Amino acid sequence: MNRRSFIRIGGAALAGSVISTQTARAAGIGLELPKLPYAPEALEPHIDAMTMSIHHDKHHAAYIAKLTDALKAIGKESADPVALIKSLDAVPKDQQMAVRNHGGGHVNHTWFWNWMAPAGGPGPGGKAAAAIQSTFGSIDDFKKTFSDAATKRFGSGWAWLIVKSDGKLAVTSTPNQDNPLMKGVVPDSDLGTPILGIDVWEHAYYLKYQNKRPDYIAAWWNVVNWAEVGRQFEAAK
Ligand code: MN
């Protein structure tokens, strides 16, 4: 490869990755395992490379495989996973739980990779920062509320920052792979569009943090992709 073609290919790859992050939701997420937007070791020392590799290559891939099986069973392989989890009532009864668990798992993890970045930055900016401050009092108060929700989630699940239908922000938590978009599953008071979420399944932290979930949560703030949170806030409003 000569230098000119290398530069051209590099530029195209860069443009592609920017577009895929910014339009991931608008374009739908399909049934492919998305590439991690950074190397598995890029979040060290906060999240270790082996956890990232197993979490992405094995756990996320397994959710997609089982979701694909469920969608094949009902002839809906081309359906948008986000649309499916928003309307689980429309999924035939015998596959509802599979789509809830594995569709939720696929959507949640696809977003989770983009909610982290190697240089996460100190905190939110712009309109998202103003909304977080006016809702929670301060960025630190928001982090405390969110961390408490993540710490207190019994067993496996997620904590979320959501934009509710009235445009207000709220912190919620769901068990298993449930997502705040799941109408009829999540209590109405917890429904909304996630703009940030943390996975508190043990597979997300056990290799490095063992039983110390609060240490994982504290470290995770160092890799939060606030630029993505800001974009999702604008899109959800
Ligand atoms: Mn996970």
Boltz pocket constraint, residues with backbone or C-beta under 6 A from the ligand:
constraints:
  - pocket:
      binder: B
      contacts: [[A, 55], [A, 59], [A, 109], [A, 199], [A, 201], [A, 203], [A, 204]]
      max_distance: 6.0
